Amino acid sequence: MGPEKLAATAATAPIAWAQRLGYLLEHGGLGEKASGLKAHVRQHARQWAALLPAASRSRARRDEGWKLYVNADVKAEL
């Protein structure tokens, strides 16, 4: 799925899903696919979301581009 179609599909889901997916794509080496999502998030995200909603945000770092509290370590497995 291309970046434009991914962004169009994201418009049908909660914005926090787009924030998390975009962050994961970008940090998984697929940043070109995340470009449309990033534009969508910048335009529509009003609140910060947590990468892992059930985990504490107290020590989370903030990813400004995705308006995301990064409160979990993510490792790509190939």
C-alpha positions as CSV (number, residue, x, y, z in Angstrom):
1,M,0.0,0.0,0.0
2,G,1.4,3.4,-1.0
3,P,1.7,6.4,1.3
4,E,-1.3,8.2,-0.1
5,K,-3.6,5.2,0.2
6,L,-2.3,4.5,3.7
7,A,-3.1,8.1,4.7
8,A,-6.6,7.9,3.2
9,T,-7.3,4.7,5.0
10,A,-6.0,6.2,8.3
11,A,-8.8,8.8,8.0
12,T,-11.3,6.1,8.8
13,A,-9.7,5.1,12.1
14,P,-8.9,6.8,15.4
15,I,-6.0,9.3,15.0
16,A,-4.0,7.5,17.7
17,W,-3.8,4.5,15.5
18,A,-2.2,6.6,12.8
19,Q,0.2,8.0,15.3
20,R,1.3,4.6,16.5
21,L,1.5,3.0,13.0
22,G,3.4,5.9,11.5
23,Y,5.9,5.8,14.3
24,L,6.4,2.1,14.0
25,L,6.8,2.3,10.2
26,E,9.3,5.1,10.5
27,H,11.4,3.3,13.1
28,G,11.1,0.0,11.2
29,G,12.8,1.4,8.2
30,L,9.7,2.2,6.2
31,G,9.7,6.0,6.6
32,E,8.7,6.6,3.0
33,K,5.4,4.7,3.6
34,A,4.8,6.8,6.7
35,S,5.1,10.2,4.9
36,G,1.4,10.5,4.2
37,L,0.5,9.4,7.7
38,K,2.7,12.1,9.2
39,A,0.9,14.8,7.2
40,H,-2.4,13.4,8.4
41,V,-1.3,13.3,12.0
42,R,0.1,16.8,11.9
43,Q,-3.2,18.1,10.5
44,H,-5.6,16.1,12.8
45,A,-3.9,15.1,16.0
46,R,-5.0,17.4,18.8
47,Q,-3.8,15.2,21.7
48,W,-0.7,13.2,22.4
49,A,-1.1,9.4,22.3
50,A,0.9,6.7,24.0
51,L,2.7,4.1,22.0
52,L,1.6,1.5,24.5
53,P,-1.7,2.7,26.0
54,A,-1.6,0.4,29.0
55,A,1.9,1.4,30.1
56,S,2.9,4.4,32.2
57,R,3.9,7.6,30.5
58,S,5.8,9.0,33.4
59,R,9.3,8.3,31.9
60,A,8.3,8.3,28.2
61,R,10.1,10.3,25.8
62,R,8.1,12.5,23.4
63,D,8.2,12.1,19.6
64,E,7.2,15.6,18.4
65,G,6.6,14.4,14.8
66,W,4.0,11.9,15.7
67,K,2.7,13.5,18.9
68,L,3.5,10.3,20.6
69,Y,4.7,9.3,24.1
70,V,7.2,6.6,23.4
71,N,6.7,4.5,26.5
72,A,7.9,1.1,25.2
73,D,11.0,-0.2,23.4
74,V,10.3,-1.5,19.9
75,K,12.7,-3.8,18.1
76,A,12.2,-4.9,14.5
77,E,12.6,-8.5,13.8
78,L,13.5,-9.6,10.3
